[in-house]
Amino acid sequence: EVQLVESGGGLVQPGGSLRLSCAASGFTFSSYAMNWVRQAPGKGLEWVSGINSRSSGNTYYADFVKGRCTISRDDSKNTLYLQMNSLRAEDTAIYYCVRTSGLTFEIWGQGTMVTVSS
Amino acid sequence: QSALTQPPSASGSPGQSVTISCTGTSSDVGGYNSVCWYQQHPGKAPKLMIYEVSKRPSGVPDRFSGSKSGNTASLTVSGLQAEDEADYYCSSFAGTNILYVFGTGTKVTVL
């Protein structure tokens, strides 16, 4: 069974840092591009960041996280990461890990909640 | 990059059809055949329902169909069922800088 399990969310103070992880199973992780998508409480979906498959490894960021976040992957551990620094209240959201096929967000994890508050 | 525009709500009785629009620009919806539609029930993760404008993943009922004309894409749910009540979001590739943009979301109510 294809599965994505996020972890690492929690409560952090403004200006703090968090590293989100996404453990993948049931498919050849290294062959797929992966993305992070977030959803603020009661709001819509918002693309955050993406990374190509092992073959290129190129990374991409939405303007609102550029310079504050780093996406990476460890194909030996079948794990996707999102390092988030200088967190702001507006970063409060559920962060979903998403397997991407072509230009399609194909498989979604259950999400991990990030709350930025003092 | 602005979000794609969807109506906030849509509704229909069981067995009826409902169509949701998703309006973008020539830089996203109109420029690529990459429109996808996602269904999200309360407290759950989104689920892919339509990809590449009109293709259905395995396991998605054929009551769900997608189309596109110019800068506007549409999702039609035919033969509405109670379990179709959910939020629906469209998405589109938007080029090598922005990459992806989502719609504002539509809450579908089955009356």
Contacts between the chains, C-beta under 8 A, distances in Angstrom:
chain1	res1	chain2	res2	distance
A	35	B	100	7.5
A	37	B	102	7.8
A	44	B	3	6.8
A	44	B	89	6.4
A	44	B	102	6.0
A	44	B	103	7.2
A	44	B	104	5.6
A	44	B	105	4.4
A	45	B	38	7.4
A	45	B	46	6.7
A	45	B	89	5.3
A	45	B	91	7.4
A	45	B	102	4.3
A	45	B	105	7.4
A	46	B	102	6.4
A	47	B	91	7.8
A	47	B	99	6.3
A	47	B	100	4.1
A	47	B	101	7.1
A	47	B	102	6.6
A	50	B	99	6.1
A	50	B	100	7.6
A	60	B	99	5.1
A	62	B	98	7.5
A	62	B	99	7.7
A	63	B	1	7.9
A	63	B	98	8.0
A	96	B	45	6.1
A	96	B	46	7.4
A	102	B	34	7.7
A	102	B	51	7.9
A	102	B	52	7.5
A	103	B	32	7.1
A	103	B	34	4.0
A	103	B	36	7.9
A	103	B	52	7.8
A	103	B	93	4.4
A	103	B	100	7.8
A	104	B	34	7.5
A	104	B	36	5.4
A	104	B	48	6.7
A	104	B	51	4.2
A	104	B	52	7.0
A	105	B	36	6.6
A	105	B	38	7.2
A	105	B	46	7.6
A	105	B	48	6.6
A	105	B	91	6.7
A	105	B	100	7.8
A	106	B	48	5.9
A	106	B	51	7.6
A	106	B	57	7.7
A	107	B	48	7.8
A	108	B	45	4.3
A	108	B	46	5.5
A	108	B	47	7.1
A	108	B	48	7.9
A	109	B	45	6.6
A	110	B	45	5.4
A	111	B	45	5.8
